[in-house]
Amino acid sequence: MNLSAIVLAGGNSSRMGQDKALLEIDGVPLLKRTCDAARHCTDLIYIVTSWRDRYEPMVSDVQWIEESSPRSPIVGFAEALEQVTTEWVLLLACDLPRLRGETLKQWTTQLAEVSIVVAKTEQRWEPLCGFYCRDCLPSLQRYIAQGQRSFQHWLDAEVVQELVVSDRQILFNCNTPDDLKQCLP
């Protein structure tokens, strides 16, 4: 499959109070866990971040898309999507501790004629765990050029196929110290 992965690791981790990408679960930093899961689908992984020096020692064989300063997830994604050459992109946040590579690989079978295939909870899209075809880039760029920054609103205006997720726990984001406690043994 013509697929690469983009991992967003450029946020400020303000709710966590420390860099989420570096937090370890079972001795493995969250960023590395996410990259390892993505490798079940592709060897071509891009990490979008302002802190390459901080993360480079923990991950190898990745491409770096360096931001001069942290930006919103949708802007970081758009800038990365401009640089990839594959038809499809798996977009992931770096803070998905329950993500499993085998599940991601299974999800690739759900890609169809629609350009966007994203997980959804009862209330909202989970844009940082989904697949995007490069042909959605012009729409995304127009949306951002209008000053918009909400992934939810952009996805609501697009044709999106909901990713079938049998275990919703895989979408758990580790954003706060209490979230981290739920992930530790």
Steps between C-alpha positions, in 0.01 A plus 500: 500500500620850416490628860714710733437607859506846652539520876425834663731572794502877498259595777585676822359223727354775720233278661759233580751745644789320330585377151254219419715355224770416754270336757574132538248221523652159563841664448422631151445873426161583347655635180696180444193287577303689235776469240538128575126449449507694171783277373249218469357696205799682354871563536458860385427702815508878534510671839377859518658683793687803625719278718692268269810509723291381792343209313768388257678270750186289554387440141694406191430462132248784491468820301484824697272790417621776724272780614658826609245516780204283607198542276149366507469131405315579178772741382777255589316228311447718192868595488600135530246387240659743254830314537394136480498319168278203581136482396378429856612628839432354840477796739567432867545701816802403707286450812304183417639249754254223416560509126590161353684446174299190414180704528638776278594238240145361511358848456680543167248254354227761559648752259269548207394758245461772764803723563466513878448204735500606865400352834205656680377494856136559585549877507780581259755400241841377615701668221838407649430133444400463139593464135510783250551487125731771366220627279335660807792746525347781285184501712707503818717786372193708405351442844818612677541800264158618625646516851331182618675259739235249612554146375141422604347771280718412203408132525130587540519682164675208323384156387642276772469128546489401866773257592349187655659467843409194704687604816455872577774485767756511219400866446587600857707820509747550783457873564509544879678349800177313583495354149857385547408323823240299306775375269752394761502148642 
